[in-house]
Structures are given as C-alpha cells and as structure tokens.
Amino acid sequence: MLKHAGAGDKLQIALNRTIQRVAIDADGPMAVLCAPQIAARTQRMITCHLKYVIDPYQIPAFEHYARLWIHLVNRMGGTHHGYLLPAEGASNIAYAQFSFPSLAAYEQYRKDSETDPECIAAFALATEQRFILSYERSFLRPVFE
C-alpha cells in the first residue's frame, strides 16, 4: 500500500540527502560539524495556531472541550499554551496555540491521536455537540529570544 509522504517525511528525506552530500563533498573537521547543525535547523519547534468559529450559545461546551485538549496535548508530548475564548467583541471566535519540538513530533501526535481513547472521545464530543462551526490551522515558528 502506498503511503502519502507528510511534511515531516519530506523534511527527513531532505535532511538525509543533505547529510549524505556533506559526508561526500566535505573534507576535514567541517564535515563533522555540518551534519549536526543541519539536523538542529530542521528540528525546530513548531507552534500550531488555531482560529475557531464557534457557536456563541455553546461557549461552556467549547470550554470543556478546550480543557480536555490542553491535558491531551501536554500528555502526548506537546506544550499547550492555552485557549482564548470570547469575552468582548466577537462572540463566536476562539483561539488556541500549542507547540511540539518539531514538525515530525507534531505529525506523530496527530497519528497517535487517531487511536488514543481520550482523543477519540474528545473528537466525538465536538462532532456530536457541533459547537465548532469551522477552524483554521496555521503553523508558526516561535521566536523567544
């Protein structure tokens, strides 16, 4: 069966090719230094930013769902930065952010969440109660210093 290569797979293939090229083309001590530096650059932390359009009459249900995912993301190797729920202004927009050490780690979390009983229950809650009308997901590279 053919499997579609995800962004993490493509990144790993590019990394492997680059490391092989460094090993073939470089002479001397620089060859030893280049490969770890390349690997460090490709394993950057990635932050997922979510913008939700929610049912404004179901904010308590969405908040319960949010609290479930904070726990789940943290348990599965990520760092959840929390949710921002409507207070003033638009009553149907909410945000969330969480980070993983790399895109590959995020993709592993997504794969694992498909079979994790708690994740499956959280997905079902959103599907059954329909408090999320739509969402947009963006991936960002955080800058802390």
OpenMM code with the backbone's topology and positions (N, CA, C; nanometers):
from openmm import Vec3, app, unit

residues = "MET LEU LYS HIS ALA GLY ALA GLY ASP LYS LEU GLN ILE ALA LEU ASN ARG THR ILE GLN ARG VAL ALA ILE ASP ALA ASP GLY PRO MET ALA VAL LEU CYS ALA PRO GLN ILE ALA ALA ARG THR GLN ARG MET ILE THR CYS HIS LEU LYS TYR VAL ILE ASP PRO TYR GLN ILE PRO ALA PHE GLU HIS TYR ALA ARG LEU TRP ILE HIS LEU VAL ASN ARG MET GLY GLY THR HIS HIS GLY TYR LEU LEU PRO ALA GLU GLY ALA SER ASN ILE ALA TYR ALA GLN PHE SER PHE PRO SER LEU ALA ALA TYR GLU GLN TYR ARG LYS ASP SER GLU THR ASP PRO GLU CYS ILE ALA ALA PHE ALA LEU ALA THR GLU GLN ARG PHE ILE LEU SER TYR GLU ARG SER PHE LEU ARG PRO VAL PHE GLU".split()
positions = [
    Vec3(0.0842, -0.1162, 0.0000),
    Vec3(0.0000, 0.0000, 0.0000),
    Vec3(0.0902, 0.1245, 0.0000),
    Vec3(0.0572, 0.2211, -0.0829),
    Vec3(0.1325, 0.3445, -0.0880),
    Vec3(0.0869, 0.4372, 0.0236),
    Vec3(0.1812, 0.5035, 0.0850),
    Vec3(0.1503, 0.5981, 0.1918),
    Vec3(0.1924, 0.7355, 0.1444),
    Vec3(0.1037, 0.8341, 0.1609),
    Vec3(0.1365, 0.9714, 0.1235),
    Vec3(0.2419, 1.0246, 0.2196),
    Vec3(0.3472, 1.0792, 0.1665),
    Vec3(0.4549, 1.1339, 0.2495),
    Vec3(0.4102, 1.2659, 0.3097),
    Vec3(0.4161, 1.2761, 0.4422),
    Vec3(0.3835, 1.4002, 0.5104),
    Vec3(0.5005, 1.4959, 0.5065),
    Vec3(0.4780, 1.6170, 0.5569),
    Vec3(0.5838, 1.7186, 0.5562),
    Vec3(0.7049, 1.6719, 0.6359),
    Vec3(0.6824, 1.5996, 0.7463),
    Vec3(0.7941, 1.5500, 0.8260),
    Vec3(0.8765, 1.4481, 0.7501),
    Vec3(0.8087, 1.3611, 0.6714),
    Vec3(0.8802, 1.2626, 0.5899),
    Vec3(0.9659, 1.3324, 0.4849),
    Vec3(0.9079, 1.4332, 0.4187),
    Vec3(0.9823, 1.5070, 0.3159),
    Vec3(1.1014, 1.5786, 0.3784),
    Vec3(1.0809, 1.6337, 0.4969),
    Vec3(1.1891, 1.7013, 0.5666),
    Vec3(1.2998, 1.6033, 0.6013),
    Vec3(1.2633, 1.4837, 0.6479),
    Vec3(1.3644, 1.3834, 0.6826),
    Vec3(1.4398, 1.3373, 0.5591),
    Vec3(1.3695, 1.3208, 0.4468),
    Vec3(1.4369, 1.2805, 0.3226),
    Vec3(1.5362, 1.3882, 0.2803),
    Vec3(1.4930, 1.5151, 0.2861),
    Vec3(1.5840, 1.6252, 0.2502),
    Vec3(1.7029, 1.6295, 0.3447),
    Vec3(1.6787, 1.6079, 0.4732),
    Vec3(1.7870, 1.6079, 0.5709),
    Vec3(1.8856, 1.4957, 0.5410),
    Vec3(1.8346, 1.3765, 0.5136),
    Vec3(1.9230, 1.2637, 0.4829),
    Vec3(2.0082, 1.2920, 0.3592),
    Vec3(1.9462, 1.3487, 0.2558),
    Vec3(2.0219, 1.3809, 0.1345),
    Vec3(2.1303, 1.4842, 0.1637),
    Vec3(2.0964, 1.5852, 0.2440),
    Vec3(2.1925, 1.6898, 0.2770),
    Vec3(2.3090, 1.6320, 0.3565),
    Vec3(2.2785, 1.5485, 0.4545),
    Vec3(2.3845, 1.4883, 0.5358),
    Vec3(2.4737, 1.4008, 0.4487),
    Vec3(2.4128, 1.3235, 0.3572),
    Vec3(2.4935, 1.2407, 0.2675),
    Vec3(2.5838, 1.3274, 0.1806),
    Vec3(2.5286, 1.4389, 0.1293),
    Vec3(2.6065, 1.5287, 0.0453),
    Vec3(2.7225, 1.5890, 0.1242),
    Vec3(2.6963, 1.6276, 0.2493),
    Vec3(2.8021, 1.6824, 0.3337),
    Vec3(2.9105, 1.5775, 0.3541),
    Vec3(2.8692, 1.4540, 0.3785),
    Vec3(2.9674, 1.3479, 0.4021),
    Vec3(3.0506, 1.3201, 0.2774),
    Vec3(2.9898, 1.3327, 0.1601),
    Vec3(3.0622, 1.3050, 0.0360),
    Vec3(3.1493, 1.4242, -0.0048),
    Vec3(3.0947, 1.5470, 0.0023),
    Vec3(3.1614, 1.6648, -0.0508),
    Vec3(3.2631, 1.7277, 0.0441),
    Vec3(3.2432, 1.7146, 0.1711),
    Vec3(3.3272, 1.7879, 0.2655),
    Vec3(3.4491, 1.7058, 0.3045),
    Vec3(3.5584, 1.7765, 0.3247),
    Vec3(3.6813, 1.7139, 0.3742),
    Vec3(3.7148, 1.7758, 0.5090),
    Vec3(3.7718, 1.6970, 0.5970),
    Vec3(3.8225, 1.7513, 0.7222),
    Vec3(3.7165, 1.7672, 0.8289),
    Vec3(3.7475, 1.8464, 0.9330),
    Vec3(3.6618, 1.8566, 1.0505),
    Vec3(3.5276, 1.9249, 1.0246),
    Vec3(3.5159, 2.0051, 0.9178),
    Vec3(3.3880, 2.0719, 0.8905),
    Vec3(3.2771, 1.9715, 0.8615),
    Vec3(3.3107, 1.8576, 0.8021),
    Vec3(3.2096, 1.7565, 0.7726),
    Vec3(3.1440, 1.7077, 0.9002),
    Vec3(3.2206, 1.6975, 1.0062),
    Vec3(3.1668, 1.6524, 1.1343),
    Vec3(3.0747, 1.7585, 1.1934),
    Vec3(3.1079, 1.8859, 1.1742),
    Vec3(3.0282, 1.9945, 1.2314),
    Vec3(2.9021, 2.0230, 1.1520),
    Vec3(2.9044, 2.0061, 1.0211),
    Vec3(2.7914, 2.0461, 0.9376),
    Vec3(2.6660, 1.9632, 0.9627),
    Vec3(2.6780, 1.8331, 0.9694),
    Vec3(2.5604, 1.7471, 0.9819),
    Vec3(2.4789, 1.7785, 1.1076),
    Vec3(2.5380, 1.7920, 1.2273),
    Vec3(2.4557, 1.8254, 1.3444),
    Vec3(2.3902, 1.9623, 1.3332),
    Vec3(2.4582, 2.0592, 1.2710),
    Vec3(2.3987, 2.1916, 1.2562),
    Vec3(2.2787, 2.1863, 1.1632),
    Vec3(2.2889, 2.1102, 1.0570),
    Vec3(2.1762, 2.0945, 0.9648),
    Vec3(2.0609, 2.0262, 1.0362),
    Vec3(2.0902, 1.9210, 1.1113),
    Vec3(1.9859, 1.8493, 1.1845),
    Vec3(1.9175, 1.9418, 1.2843),
    Vec3(1.9924, 2.0265, 1.3537),
    Vec3(1.9333, 2.1182, 1.4520),
    Vec3(1.8386, 2.2159, 1.3846),
    Vec3(1.8735, 2.2650, 1.2660),
    Vec3(1.7873, 2.3609, 1.1975),
    Vec3(1.6575, 2.2965, 1.1536),
    Vec3(1.6600, 2.1711, 1.1119),
    Vec3(1.5394, 2.1061, 1.0617),
    Vec3(1.4513, 2.0532, 1.1746),
    Vec3(1.5000, 2.0510, 1.2965),
    Vec3(1.4216, 2.0022, 1.4097),
    Vec3(1.3702, 2.1183, 1.4947),
    Vec3(1.3372, 2.2299, 1.4341),
    Vec3(1.2875, 2.3464, 1.5058),
    Vec3(1.1511, 2.3201, 1.5667),
    Vec3(1.1292, 2.3868, 1.6785),
    Vec3(0.9981, 2.3820, 1.7422),
    Vec3(0.8950, 2.4393, 1.6447),
    Vec3(0.7760, 2.3826, 1.6476),
    Vec3(0.6675, 2.4319, 1.5644),
    Vec3(0.5470, 2.4582, 1.6530),
    Vec3(0.4801, 2.5696, 1.6273),
    Vec3(0.3613, 2.6058, 1.7044),
    Vec3(0.2409, 2.6032, 1.6123),
    Vec3(0.1376, 2.5365, 1.6568),
    Vec3(0.0117, 2.5308, 1.5837),
    Vec3(-0.0801, 2.6384, 1.6409),
    Vec3(-0.1270, 2.7266, 1.5541),
    Vec3(-0.2203, 2.8325, 1.5936),
    Vec3(-0.3552, 2.7982, 1.5319),
    Vec3(-0.4570, 2.7884, 1.6156),
    Vec3(-0.5911, 2.7541, 1.5692),
    Vec3(-0.6857, 2.8719, 1.5910),
    Vec3(-0.7608, 2.9038, 1.4881),
    Vec3(-0.8686, 3.0026, 1.4985),
    Vec3(-0.9991, 2.9275, 1.4771),
    Vec3(-1.0838, 2.9320, 1.5771),
    Vec3(-1.2122, 2.8627, 1.5721),
    Vec3(-1.3262, 2.9621, 1.5504),
    Vec3(-1.4229, 2.9231, 1.4708),
    Vec3(-1.5531, 2.9891, 1.4682),
    Vec3(-1.6442, 2.8930, 1.5431),
    Vec3(-1.6970, 2.9412, 1.6557),
    Vec3(-1.7758, 2.8542, 1.7439),
    Vec3(-1.9191, 2.9047, 1.7543),
    Vec3(-2.0049, 2.8173, 1.8014),
    Vec3(-2.1433, 2.8545, 1.8290),
    Vec3(-2.1440, 2.9377, 1.9566),
    Vec3(-2.1819, 3.0665, 1.9496),
    Vec3(-2.1756, 3.1517, 2.0689),
    Vec3(-2.2696, 3.1074, 2.1814),
    Vec3(-2.3649, 3.0222, 2.1505),
    Vec3(-2.4566, 2.9722, 2.2527),
    Vec3(-2.4034, 2.8470, 2.3218),
    Vec3(-2.2876, 2.7984, 2.2766),
    Vec3(-2.2287, 2.6782, 2.3351),
    Vec3(-2.0871, 2.7020, 2.3876),
    Vec3(-2.0584, 2.8216, 2.4327),
    Vec3(-1.9245, 2.8522, 2.4835),
    Vec3(-1.8869, 2.7612, 2.6010),
    Vec3(-1.9756, 2.7333, 2.6962),
    Vec3(-1.9376, 2.6415, 2.8049),
    Vec3(-1.8972, 2.5020, 2.7527),
    Vec3(-1.9663, 2.4509, 2.6523),
    Vec3(-1.9312, 2.3204, 2.5952),
    Vec3(-1.7946, 2.3274, 2.5270),
    Vec3(-1.7691, 2.4368, 2.4545),
    Vec3(-1.6385, 2.4528, 2.3905),
    Vec3(-1.5279, 2.4646, 2.4954),
    Vec3(-1.5555, 2.5347, 2.6039),
    Vec3(-1.4551, 2.5479, 2.7105),
    Vec3(-1.4214, 2.4121, 2.7711),
    Vec3(-1.5211, 2.3269, 2.7898),
    Vec3(-1.4962, 2.1908, 2.8396),
    Vec3(-1.4051, 2.1155, 2.7418),
    Vec3(-1.4371, 2.1246, 2.6136),
    Vec3(-1.3567, 2.0622, 2.5082),
    Vec3(-1.2131, 2.1150, 2.5118),
    Vec3(-1.1980, 2.2458, 2.5275),
    Vec3(-1.0653, 2.3080, 2.5331),
    Vec3(-0.9834, 2.2506, 2.6486),
    Vec3(-1.0447, 2.2381, 2.7640),
    Vec3(-0.9734, 2.1839, 2.8803),
    Vec3(-0.9297, 2.0389, 2.8569),
    Vec3(-1.0098, 1.9628, 2.7850),
    Vec3(-0.9710, 1.8255, 2.7505),
    Vec3(-0.8443, 1.8255, 2.6660),
    Vec3(-0.8403, 1.9118, 2.5635),
    Vec3(-0.7264, 1.9124, 2.4713),
    Vec3(-0.5999, 1.9683, 2.5343),
    Vec3(-0.6116, 2.0603, 2.6273),
    Vec3(-0.4919, 2.1086, 2.6973),
    Vec3(-0.4219, 1.9901, 2.7633),
    Vec3(-0.4989, 1.9104, 2.8346),
    Vec3(-0.4437, 1.7908, 2.9002),
    Vec3(-0.3877, 1.6926, 2.7979),
    Vec3(-0.4624, 1.6676, 2.6899),
    Vec3(-0.4216, 1.5668, 2.5923),
    Vec3(-0.2927, 1.6058, 2.5198),
    Vec3(-0.2843, 1.7298, 2.4751),
    Vec3(-0.1636, 1.7739, 2.4043),
    Vec3(-0.0422, 1.7634, 2.4964),
    Vec3(-0.0572, 1.8082, 2.6206),
    Vec3(0.0544, 1.8005, 2.7155),
    Vec3(0.0937, 1.6555, 2.7428),
    Vec3(-0.0045, 1.5680, 2.7558),
    Vec3(0.0236, 1.4262, 2.7813),
    Vec3(0.0945, 1.3600, 2.6631),
    Vec3(0.0653, 1.4088, 2.5428),
    Vec3(0.1184, 1.3433, 2.4224),
    Vec3(0.2455, 1.4113, 2.3698),
    Vec3(0.3142, 1.4863, 2.4558),
    Vec3(0.4456, 1.5375, 2.4196),
    Vec3(0.4523, 1.6812, 2.3742),
    Vec3(0.3390, 1.7481, 2.3670),
    Vec3(0.3387, 1.8882, 2.3269),
    Vec3(0.3343, 1.9799, 2.4473),
    Vec3(0.3346, 2.1081, 2.4203),
    Vec3(0.3164, 2.2102, 2.5231),
    Vec3(0.1986, 2.2958, 2.4800),
    Vec3(0.0893, 2.2854, 2.5536),
    Vec3(-0.0288, 2.3651, 2.5183),
    Vec3(-0.0162, 2.5011, 2.5832),
    Vec3(-0.0382, 2.6068, 2.5042),
    Vec3(-0.0269, 2.7438, 2.5530),
    Vec3(-0.1626, 2.8004, 2.5933),
    Vec3(-0.2666, 2.7210, 2.5783),
    Vec3(-0.3989, 2.7622, 2.6232),
    Vec3(-0.4928, 2.8037, 2.5113),
    Vec3(-0.6143, 2.8312, 2.5530),
    Vec3(-0.7209, 2.8770, 2.4638),
    Vec3(-0.7578, 3.0194, 2.5028),
    Vec3(-0.8050, 3.0948, 2.4061),
    Vec3(-0.8590, 3.2284, 2.4293),
    Vec3(-1.0036, 3.2254, 2.3823),
    Vec3(-1.0947, 3.2461, 2.4772),
    Vec3(-1.2372, 3.2383, 2.4480),
    Vec3(-1.2962, 3.3781, 2.4366),
    Vec3(-1.4124, 3.3912, 2.3714),
    Vec3(-1.4740, 3.5231, 2.3563),
    Vec3(-1.5035, 3.5880, 2.4917),
    Vec3(-1.4751, 3.7165, 2.4992),
    Vec3(-1.5070, 3.7947, 2.6197),
    Vec3(-1.5796, 3.9225, 2.5782),
    Vec3(-1.5132, 4.0058, 2.5021),
    Vec3(-1.5713, 4.1278, 2.4453),
    Vec3(-1.5506, 4.1220, 2.2946),
    Vec3(-1.6325, 4.1924, 2.2221),
    Vec3(-1.6188, 4.1905, 2.0759),
    Vec3(-1.6902, 4.0698, 2.0175),
    Vec3(-1.6276, 4.0075, 1.9180),
    Vec3(-1.6902, 3.8920, 1.8514),
    Vec3(-1.7177, 3.7821, 1.9530),
    Vec3(-1.8395, 3.7295, 1.9487),
    Vec3(-1.8784, 3.6272, 2.0463),
    Vec3(-1.8632, 3.4859, 1.9921),
    Vec3(-1.8095, 3.4736, 1.8706),
    Vec3(-1.8019, 3.3407, 1.8093),
    Vec3(-1.6612, 3.3032, 1.7626),
    Vec3(-1.5600, 3.3745, 1.8101),
    Vec3(-1.4223, 3.3469, 1.7704),
    Vec3(-1.3416, 3.3045, 1.8938),
    Vec3(-1.2663, 3.1958, 1.8796),
    Vec3(-1.1776, 3.1487, 1.9868),
    Vec3(-1.0446, 3.1096, 1.9222),
    Vec3(-0.9402, 3.1093, 2.0042),
    Vec3(-0.8058, 3.0766, 1.9562),
    Vec3(-0.7410, 2.9747, 2.0492),
    Vec3(-0.6454, 2.9006, 1.9941),
    Vec3(-0.5633, 2.8093, 2.0737),
    Vec3(-0.4253, 2.8042, 2.0118),
    Vec3(-0.3259, 2.7780, 2.0958),
    Vec3(-0.1898, 2.7560, 2.0471),
    Vec3(-0.1249, 2.6447, 2.1285),
    Vec3(-0.0504, 2.5605, 2.0571),
    Vec3(0.0305, 2.4597, 2.1240),
    Vec3(0.1527, 2.4317, 2.0381),
    Vec3(0.2576, 2.3859, 2.1027),
    Vec3(0.3851, 2.3626, 2.0341),
    Vec3(0.4307, 2.2190, 2.0508),
    Vec3(0.5092, 2.1747, 1.9522),
    Vec3(0.5790, 2.0476, 1.9574),
    Vec3(0.7250, 2.0742, 1.9228),
    Vec3(0.8147, 1.9886, 1.9700),
    Vec3(0.9580, 2.0114, 1.9457),
    Vec3(0.9945, 2.0179, 1.7970),
    Vec3(0.9134, 1.9550, 1.7108),
    Vec3(0.9424, 1.9535, 1.5671),
    Vec3(0.8145, 1.9189, 1.4920),
    Vec3(0.8172, 1.9398, 1.3620),
    Vec3(0.7038, 1.9007, 1.2785),
    Vec3(0.6835, 1.7498, 1.2835),
    Vec3(0.7918, 1.6752, 1.2872),
    Vec3(0.7811, 1.5289, 1.2961),
    Vec3(0.7108, 1.4872, 1.4255),
    Vec3(0.7416, 1.5546, 1.5368),
    Vec3(0.6760, 1.5235, 1.6647),
    Vec3(0.5272, 1.5566, 1.6575),
    Vec3(0.4931, 1.6671, 1.5925),
    Vec3(0.3521, 1.7034, 1.5750),
    Vec3(0.2804, 1.5976, 1.4914),
    Vec3(0.3427, 1.5556, 1.3822),
    Vec3(0.2799, 1.4541, 1.2972),
    Vec3(0.2619, 1.3220, 1.3714),
    Vec3(0.3557, 1.2878, 1.4591),
    Vec3(0.3416, 1.1662, 1.5397),
    Vec3(0.2236, 1.1807, 1.6365),
    Vec3(0.2109, 1.2980, 1.6969),
    Vec3(0.0962, 1.3265, 1.7851),
    Vec3(-0.0349, 1.3099, 1.7085),
    Vec3(-0.0424, 1.3647, 1.5866),
    Vec3(-0.1648, 1.3526, 1.5067),
    Vec3(-0.1964, 1.2051, 1.4794),
    Vec3(-0.0958, 1.1289, 1.4444),
    Vec3(-0.1152, 0.9860, 1.4174),
    Vec3(-0.1605, 0.9135, 1.5434),
    Vec3(-0.0933, 0.9392, 1.6554),
    Vec3(-0.1274, 0.8729, 1.7811),
    Vec3(-0.2668, 0.9120, 1.8302),
    Vec3(-0.3081, 1.0361, 1.8027),
    Vec3(-0.4392, 1.0822, 1.8496),
    Vec3(-0.5543, 1.0072, 1.7825),
    Vec3(-0.5286, 0.9493, 1.6658),
    Vec3(-0.6323, 0.8747, 1.5948),
    Vec3(-0.6712, 0.7453, 1.6653),
    Vec3(-0.5821, 0.6933, 1.7507),
    Vec3(-0.6105, 0.5667, 1.8191),
    Vec3(-0.6169, 0.5817, 1.9709),
    Vec3(-0.5898, 0.7009, 2.0216),
    Vec3(-0.5933, 0.7246, 2.1660),
    Vec3(-0.7392, 0.7380, 2.2119),
    Vec3(-0.7833, 0.6582, 2.3096),
    Vec3(-0.9237, 0.6616, 2.3519),
    Vec3(-0.9712, 0.7992, 2.3993),
    Vec3(-0.8881, 0.8716, 2.4739),
    Vec3(-0.9294, 1.0044, 2.5208),
    Vec3(-0.9421, 1.1038, 2.4049),
    Vec3(-0.8531, 1.0951, 2.3088),
    Vec3(-0.8606, 1.1832, 2.1922),
    Vec3(-0.9844, 1.1514, 2.1088),
    Vec3(-1.0100, 1.0238, 2.0905),
    Vec3(-1.1280, 0.9822, 2.0140),
    Vec3(-1.2546, 1.0360, 2.0813),
    Vec3(-1.2600, 1.0290, 2.2137),
    Vec3(-1.3762, 1.0802, 2.2871),
    Vec3(-1.3899, 1.2317, 2.2702),
    Vec3(-1.2776, 1.3038, 2.2704),
    Vec3(-1.2824, 1.4498, 2.2522),
    Vec3(-1.3290, 1.4855, 2.1109),
    Vec3(-1.2777, 1.4135, 2.0100),
    Vec3(-1.3243, 1.4360, 1.8724),
    Vec3(-1.4748, 1.4104, 1.8626),
    Vec3(-1.5217, 1.3029, 1.9247),
    Vec3(-1.6638, 1.2678, 1.9198),
    Vec3(-1.7488, 1.3745, 1.9868),
    Vec3(-1.7020, 1.4294, 2.0981),
    Vec3(-1.7749, 1.5358, 2.1682),
    Vec3(-1.7994, 1.6543, 2.0751),
    Vec3(-1.6955, 1.6972, 2.0048),
    Vec3(-1.7091, 1.8105, 1.9126),
    Vec3(-1.8036, 1.7772, 1.7971),
    Vec3(-1.7945, 1.6561, 1.7472),
    Vec3(-1.8808, 1.6149, 1.6360),
    Vec3(-2.0270, 1.6073, 1.6789),
    Vec3(-2.0513, 1.5491, 1.7955),
    Vec3(-2.1885, 1.5312, 1.8438),
    Vec3(-2.2540, 1.6628, 1.8843),
    Vec3(-2.1795, 1.7494, 1.9531),
    Vec3(-2.2400, 1.8730, 2.0049),
    Vec3(-2.2321, 1.9897, 1.9071),
    Vec3(-2.1471, 1.9807, 1.8072),
    Vec3(-2.1379, 2.0790, 1.6992),
    Vec3(-2.1159, 2.2224, 1.7471),
    Vec3(-2.0312, 2.2398, 1.8485),
    Vec3(-2.0017, 2.3754, 1.8957),
    Vec3(-1.8909, 2.4416, 1.8143),
    Vec3(-1.8173, 2.3639, 1.7338),
    Vec3(-1.7179, 2.4191, 1.6424),
    Vec3(-1.7810, 2.4230, 1.5031),
    Vec3(-1.7956, 2.5443, 1.4500),
    Vec3(-1.8544, 2.5590, 1.3171),
    Vec3(-1.7481, 2.5455, 1.2084),
    Vec3(-1.6286, 2.5984, 1.2351),
    Vec3(-1.5161, 2.5836, 1.1439),
    Vec3(-1.3889, 2.6213, 1.2187),
    Vec3(-1.2752, 2.5869, 1.1585),
    Vec3(-1.1481, 2.6266, 1.2186),
    Vec3(-1.0419, 2.6398, 1.1103),
    Vec3(-0.9414, 2.7195, 1.1408),
    Vec3(-0.8246, 2.7362, 1.0545),
    Vec3(-0.7025, 2.6995, 1.1361),
    Vec3(-0.6121, 2.6269, 1.0748),
    Vec3(-0.4900, 2.5847, 1.1439),
    Vec3(-0.3698, 2.6429, 1.0683),
    Vec3(-0.2828, 2.7098, 1.1419),
    Vec3(-0.1593, 2.7645, 1.0852),
    Vec3(-0.0419, 2.7132, 1.1672),
    Vec3(0.0714, 2.6942, 1.1007),
    Vec3(0.1916, 2.6502, 1.1700),
    Vec3(0.2925, 2.7633, 1.1683),
    Vec3(0.3452, 2.7918, 1.2848),
    Vec3(0.4343, 2.9052, 1.3035),
    Vec3(0.5636, 2.8614, 1.3691),
    Vec3(0.6675, 2.9378, 1.3472),
    Vec3(0.7972, 2.9141, 1.4102),
    Vec3(0.8134, 3.0193, 1.5185),
    Vec3(0.8133, 2.9781, 1.6466),
    Vec3(0.8228, 3.0771, 1.7539),
    Vec3(0.9639, 3.1368, 1.7652),
    Vec3(0.9687, 3.2623, 1.8060),
    Vec3(1.0936, 3.3314, 1.8338),
    Vec3(1.0855, 3.3775, 1.9783),
    Vec3(1.1731, 3.3256, 2.0633),
    Vec3(1.1695, 3.3556, 2.2051),
    Vec3(1.2809, 3.4503, 2.2498),
    Vec3(1.3830, 3.4642, 2.1684),
    Vec3(1.4967, 3.5490, 2.2083),
    Vec3(1.5269, 3.6491, 2.1000),
] * unit.nanometer
topology = app.Topology()
chain = topology.addChain("A")
for resn in residues:
    res = topology.addResidue(resn, chain)
    for name in ("N", "CA", "C"):
        topology.addAtom(name, app.Element.getBySymbol(name[0]), res)
